[in-house]
């Protein structure tokens, strides 16, 4: 299963978002969760940028580890609005 988290932040916070996402990644690595990716939309809209965290191949305890890691960053104060968290799993295709 994979976890996709998206949020918006002011374009003026881009360097701080990148810094705090790197910090989040370092905490996630401490918990043994290494499949992390960060993306953003190609263009800002009304001064806001949309960001997407992608966490792949979730290990047991992922949600608790993510919550602990997130709490150790400044991401909450940099974001505008809430973080949207969604989970997806691979679909099995018939040949």
C-alpha positions as CSV (number, residue, x, y, z in Angstrom):
1,X,0.0,0.0,0.0
2,X,1.1,3.6,-0.7
3,X,0.2,6.9,1.0
4,X,-0.3,10.1,-0.9
5,X,-0.4,13.4,1.1
6,X,-1.1,16.7,-0.6
7,X,-1.3,20.2,0.8
8,X,-1.0,23.8,-0.3
9,X,1.4,26.4,0.8
10,X,2.3,29.9,-0.2
11,X,4.9,30.0,-3.0
12,X,7.0,32.2,-0.7
13,X,7.5,29.2,1.6
14,X,9.0,27.0,-1.0
15,X,12.6,26.9,0.4
16,X,11.2,26.3,3.9
17,X,8.9,23.5,2.7
18,X,11.9,21.8,1.0
19,X,14.0,22.2,4.2
20,X,11.2,20.8,6.4
21,X,10.4,17.9,4.0
22,X,14.1,17.0,4.1
23,X,13.8,16.9,7.9
24,X,10.7,14.8,7.7
25,X,12.5,12.4,5.4
26,X,15.4,12.1,7.9
27,X,13.0,11.2,10.7
28,X,11.2,8.7,8.5
29,X,14.5,7.0,7.7
30,X,15.1,6.6,11.4
31,X,11.9,4.6,11.5
32,X,13.1,2.5,8.7
33,X,10.7,4.0,6.1
34,X,12.8,4.9,3.1
35,X,10.4,5.0,0.1
36,X,9.6,8.7,0.2
37,X,9.1,11.1,-2.7
38,X,8.2,14.8,-2.9
39,X,6.5,16.5,-5.8
40,X,4.9,19.8,-6.5
41,X,2.6,21.1,-9.3
42,X,4.5,22.8,-12.1
43,X,2.9,26.1,-11.6
44,X,1.5,28.0,-8.6
45,X,-2.0,29.3,-8.7
46,X,-3.0,32.5,-6.9
47,X,0.3,32.5,-5.1
48,X,-0.2,29.0,-3.7
49,X,1.8,25.9,-4.6
50,X,0.4,22.3,-4.3
51,X,2.8,19.7,-2.8
52,X,2.5,15.9,-2.8
53,X,4.3,13.6,-0.5
54,X,4.4,10.0,-1.7
55,X,5.2,7.2,0.7
56,X,5.6,3.8,-0.9
57,X,5.5,0.2,0.5
58,X,4.3,1.2,3.9
59,X,5.6,-0.7,6.8
60,X,3.5,-1.6,9.9
61,X,3.4,1.4,12.2
62,X,3.6,3.9,9.3
63,X,0.9,6.2,10.5
64,X,2.3,6.5,14.0
65,X,5.9,7.0,12.6
66,X,4.6,9.7,10.2
67,X,2.7,11.5,13.0
68,X,5.8,11.6,15.2
69,X,8.1,12.7,12.3
70,X,5.6,15.4,11.2
71,X,5.3,16.8,14.7
72,X,9.1,17.3,14.7
73,X,8.9,19.6,11.7
74,X,7.5,23.1,11.0
75,X,5.3,21.9,8.1
76,X,2.1,22.6,10.0
77,X,2.8,26.3,10.3
78,X,4.0,26.5,6.7
79,X,0.9,24.9,5.1
80,X,-2.3,26.6,4.2
81,X,-5.3,24.5,5.2
82,X,-5.3,20.8,5.9
83,X,-3.2,17.9,4.8
84,X,-5.2,15.5,2.7
85,X,-4.1,11.9,3.3
86,X,-5.1,9.1,1.0
87,X,-4.1,5.4,0.7
88,X,-3.9,3.3,-2.5
89,X,-3.0,-0.3,-3.1
90,X,-2.0,-2.0,-6.3
91,X,-4.8,-3.5,-8.3
92,X,-4.3,-7.0,-9.7
93,X,-4.8,-7.0,-13.5
94,X,-5.7,-10.2,-15.3
95,X,-3.5,-11.2,-18.2
